[in-house]
Amino acid sequence: MKFQYNNISKIFLVLFILPFIWTKPAMAKGSDSLKAEIIKAIEESAEYSCNVLLDKQGKSKCDYNMITGKWKPYEPAWHTGQIIEALLDAYKITKETTYLETAKKAGDWWCSLQIKDNPKLNGMLDAVHGDYVGDYIVFATVTDGTSGLFNLYRITGDKKYAEVPTEAGEWMLKNMYVPKYGVFYDAINEKTGEIMKENSPFWPDKKHQTLFDVARPNNEGYLFKDMYEFTGDEKYKKVFVNICESLVQKQGKEGLWMQFTPNNAKEGTIHPRFNLWYAESLMEGYSLTKDKRYLNAALKTLRMYQKMQRPDGTIYYINYLNGNYDDNSVTGSAVAFAALLWIKAIDYGVGTEFKQNIEKSFKWIMKNRFSIKNPDKNVAGGVLDTRMKIAHGKVELIQRDVGTSFGLRFLTAYYNYKFGPNN
């Protein structure tokens, strides 16, 4: 049963989005035709990423307000890291050097965030969250983007792309780790360098806060696995495995981690990507250790996302544990991210149950791309990912960059899934 939301969402969907969505049938007959369709989609998404999503510095512009026509930053460090990851995946398939050069430019911007003039924070990344959280440096704002940096190092051989995230990870390990509970504190005061151990900026109105309000497993991006593989230092492997253990222990029977924000146990709401980050890290934990408990825990999450995906392939931004959902915001990044991990499960020799969901996601991504002929060049070529917010009678309709970065990553994974990495 669908949760009924204010019909204003449907009005905006009709007025602002549907006229400009790519409506050409996604699937073509024959493997060569299908290859051409996917490559075209990859190229359009990659060019949009290079030419629109990243600014002149190489930083992600993040969120585009379709009503005001203005961009707004939102955790640019990890958003930029995801675009780097996507462009590198596109480069591997197309061999288009523009994608690699743009990824390097974005990587240079990311590395420029390293703090060098504050004794308390030297080595850490100035990765502020922004928006409602404010100018707090947030652990996951760093780690959600680090995988792209390590992959940039692997392709270019330039060690700075691995050294900078490794130094940030070392700082966080020394200052934010709570090994007994398998968590890291979430936030740092950017000005003072103080670790927020009693009050989280995520809960400004919550008077009594516990450890799990101010700290989480924070295994997004599987940073410590990458640090271990880069340095060979066993302590990083030990930390990564401990966090994987923490995730297994803290996972709910439904396959989620409802005790941690941005899930909300009180309201029963599920964030569309948060749990997938943890599932991805557990799959990387399985890859490293071959401990099937990690893979099985990830599969529980992926089965929950099967339930959250609508018959037409859509995944909405707000979903409820009871099966309801709000239909005001459509999250293309979740459609893509879930499918990425469904493909990964099959690569691990399990997950044939996800094949239909993968195809639903592919059709959805192909259908829900803005045409490159869209008169608004701020969205032309992007993958749909919307957030609609209403405050004091003012409506914001946001198109988010993450729809395209995750969409592009999925399209490259789907190409390899269908045709193999060397075709």
Helices and strands as residue ranges (DSSP letters): H 8-12, I 13-17, G 18-20, H 31-48, I 49-53, E 63-65, E 70-72, H 76-94, H 97-111, E 128-130, G 131-133, E 134-138, H 139-143, H 146-156, H 160-176, E 177-178, E 183-185, E 187-189, H 211-214, E 215-216, G 220-222, H 223-231, H 234-250, E 269-270, H 274-289, H 292-308, E 319-320, H 332-347, G 352-354, H 355-367, E 386-391, E 394-400, H 402-419
